[in-house]
Amino acid sequence: MAVTTQLRTYTVREGLLDEWVRRWREEIVPLRLEFGFSLGGAWIDRERDHFVWEISYDGPERFAERNRAYWDSPKREAMALDPKDYLVSTEVREVTRVY
């Protein structure tokens, strides 16, 4: 199966960007890696309260299937981290590397 890569842009609630980044690094990243995802990088735009990151999956399942397994996992549920508490909006684009 071909690599699927998503570029995700989140608008974070005012005043919560640093907390979001901390929780993303400490909780979300390790579990995403455990589920076979790879991360191409993450960036913040403080002026706009944006958090941008690149996530890919290159495994036997489709991205959507693996993503569902991540969300349905007991470890994800145990995080007690609801994105709605932090994020005003999300934009997800599936992208293809050309270089």
N, C-alpha and C positions, 0 to 999 in steps of 0.2 A: 504494500500500500504506500502511496506517496506521502511525503511529509506534508502535514497541514500546519500552517502558521497563522496565528491571529495577532493582530495589533490592537490592543485594547486601550482606550482612552476613558478615564474616569474623571468626572468632576466631583471633587470631594467637598463635603460640607465645610463651610468656613470655620477655621480654627482647628480642624481635625486632621489636616494633612500629615503632620509629623506622627501622630498616633496611628493613622492608617498605615503609613510606611513601616513603622515599627512592627505592627501586628502582621502585615503582609510578609515582611522578612522572617519574623520569628515563627509564624504559624502556617501561613499559606504556602510559602516557598518550599519548606521541607516536605509537606504532604504532596504538593504537586510533583516534586521530584520522585517521591516514593511511588507515585502512580505512573511514572514513566514519561512525564512531560519534561521538556527542556525550556530554559528561559534564555532569551537572547539579550535581555537587558531591561532596565527599568529607569524611568526618568521622571522628574517632577518639574512642573512649571508653576512656581509659587504665585506668580502674578495672576494666573487664572485658576488656581487651586486644582490643577490637573495632575493626574498621575497616569503615566503612559508606560505600558509594558508589552513585551513580545513573548508569546508562549507558543511552543510547537509540540507536536506529537508525531512520532514516527514508529508506530507499533502495529501489531496485528489487528487491532480494532480501529474503527473510525474515530476521529477526534471526538465527535458528539457522544459516542458510546463510552469512551474513556472518561470524558468530562462528567457524564451522568454517574459513572461509578465513583468518581471523586466526590461529587456532591452527596451521593447516597451513603457514603462510608460512615461508619460509626466515629472514626477519628475526626472527620469534618464536622459532624454534628456536635461532638464534644468540644469543639472550639468555642461554641457559643458566640460566634462572630456573624452577625447578620449584616451583609453589605448595605442594606437599606439604612442602617444606623450611621453609615459613613458617606455613602455615595448619593449624590443628587441625580446624576445621570451616567450612563455608560454607552460607549460606542465601540462596537466590535467589528473589525474588518478582517476578512480572510485575505491574506496577501501571499504573493509568490516572489521568492528571491530571484533577482536577475543578475546580481553581482555579489 
